[in-house]
Amino acid sequence: MDRTSERLAQCYTGVVHDVMRAMGLRDFTLPPELRPLFPQRRLAGPAFTIDGRVDPRADAHETLLAWTGLLSKAKPGHLWVCQPNDRVVAHMGELSAETLKNKGVLGCVADGYVRDVDFLIEMGFQTWSRGFTPRDIVGYWLPRAIEVDIRIGDVIIAPGDYLLGDRDGMVRVPQALAAEVLEQAEAAIATENKVRSAILRGVDPQQAYLEFGKF
């Protein structure tokens, strides 16, 4: 995990969201239907992006050859972020997750379904998805491109953009603005700590807001 990912993992989505909103950014919150297997664990890192397509005419060998080739290209220290353009089959499973985890991939974000959930939980591989199904990609789905811009909900994710996910949801931090967003988010967290301390001392909430400029 790079230093930016480490620092981002110490933040939380609410404060990062507020910082980017104040910067005038838009469309950086991923759909709330995407949920993590481990809500208590934050996931942060740069995106290795995948775009895919349904092809019911593809044969089993073709789809498995393409999928395993895709796994081999995944980048250590990154998040596997997939727009499969499909809501029928699973786009992550046990053997694939084992492969990615062994390569140093930090976790998975699939805008679709996954399977082998008991195994994913057992191996501790943080996986964000829209749900679960036992159906697999064989003879049905193919990757179209990697390391290209993809769209999840209203959010365009470019290769190398950072994602941060926690129990509240997931946000995208543009790679070019990551340092600035982090600096402001860390400062905001420090200010929020002061506000929290004031509230716990019994300070009126409006007075705390006027004093610290944050609530």
N, C-alpha and C positions, 0 to 999 in steps of 0.2 A: 504494500500500500504506500502510495507516495505521500508526501507531506501535506499536500492540499487535501487529499482524501482524509487523512488523519484529522486535520483541523476541522473539516466539514462534518466529520462524524461526531465531533464534540458539540456541534450546534444542534438545533432542532428546527423542524420545518416551519413552525410558526414564525420564528424570528427571521429566518432566511426569507420567507415569503414577504414579511413586512418590509424588510430592507429593499428587496427588488421592486415591490410596489412603489416605495418612496422614490426609487431611482427612475420610475416611469416605465418600467418593463411591463409587458403583458403576456398572457398565455404561457405561463410557466408551471402551472399546477396540473399534474396528471389526473386522469379521471378517478374519482373516489371509489369506483368499482374495483380498481386494482388493489388487492390486499396481500399482505405478507404472511408467510407461514409462521414467522416469529415476530409478532407485533411488538414485543418488548425489546427487540434488537434493531438498532439503526443500521441502515445500509447506505454507504457513500462511496462514490468512485466515478471515474470517467467511463463513458459509454463505448462499448464495442457494438456497433449497430448492425442489425440484420433485417433485410426486407425479404418477404417471401410471397408465394402465390400458390393457390390451389390448382392442381392438375390431376383430375381423376383418371386421366389416360396414362399417367406415368406408371411404369411397372415397379414392382417391389425393389428390385436390385437398383434401379436408377435412383429411387428416393433414398434408400439407405446409403448408397455410395455418396450422394450429394450431402446427406446429413453428417456422415462421419467426416467428410472433407471439410464441412463447415466447422465442426468441433475442433479440427486440427488447426484452424486459423485463429481461434480465440486467443485473446491477449491476456497474459498474466497481469494482475493488478487492476483489471477492468471489470465492469459489469456487462454481462450478456444481456443486451437490450433488443428484443425482437418484436417487429411488427409483422405477424404472420399473415395478416389480411384474411383471417379465418377464425370462426367461432364454432368449430366442429370437433377437431382433433386436439390431442395434447402436444405441446411444443416444448416440453422438458420432461425428463423422466430419470429413473435411477441411474442407468449406465452413463447417460449423457452428463448428469450432474456429477457423478464420480469422476468422469474424465475432466470436466471443467474445474472441479475443486482441486484435483491433482495438478492441474496446470497453473493454479494460482488465481483463477477467476474468483472474484469476491462474492458474486451472487448473480441472480437471474431476474430480469423483468420481462415478462411475456404478456403482450396485449392479447391474451387468449387463455387457453386452458393448459393445465399440466397434469401429470399423472404420477403414479408410484409415490404418493404423498407420504405414506408411512416411512418409506425408505429415505425420502428427502429430509424428513424430520429427524430420522435416526442419524443421518450423516451431518446434520446441522447446516445444510446448504440453504441459505436464505433465498427464497423464491417468491417473487411477486407475480400474481396472475389474477385473472377474472374468475377462476373456478377450476374444477377438476372433471376429468373424464378418463375412462380407461382406453378410449380410442387413440390409436397412434397415427403417425404420418404415412405409414407404408402404403404405397400405391395411391397416394392422395395429394401430397404436398411437396413442394420443392423450394429451396432458397433461390432468390432472384439476384440479390446483391448483398455485399457486406461493406461496411465503412462508408455508408451513404446516409444522407439525411432521411430520417423516418418521421412519421407523424403518429403520435398517440394522443387521441382526443384532440384538443386544441393546441397541443405542444409539438413543436418541431424540435427534434433532437438530432444534433449533428455529431459525427464521430468525435469523441474526446470531450464533449460537454459533460459536466458533472451532474449526477443525480444524488439527491439526499432523500431517504425515506425513513419514516418512523411511524408510530401508531396513528398519527393524524393523517398521513398520506405521503405523497412524494412530489418533489419539485425538481425542476431542471435549472441548473446554474450554467449560463453560457461560459464556455472555456475562457474566452477573452476577458470576461469580467469576474472570473472566480476570485482573484486576489482582492479586488475591490469589495466584492460582496462579503468575503470572509472577514476582512478588516472591519467593515461596518457591522456585521453580525456579531462579531466578538465584542465590539464596543457596546452594542445594544444589550447583549447578555449581561455585561458588567453593570449597565445602568438598571436593567430589570432587577438585578440582585439588590441594588440599593433601594429600589421601589418596594421590593418584597420585604426587606428589613424594616423599612419605614411603616408599612402596613402592619407588620407584626408588632411594632412598637405602639400601634394604635393611632398613627397619623391618619387624618382624614384622607380618603382616596383622591378627592379633587385637589387637595393641597399637595399630596404626593405627586400627582400628575403635573401641577403647575411648577413644582420645584425641580422635577427631573425631566419633564417634557416627554414622558413615556408612561403608558399604562397598558 
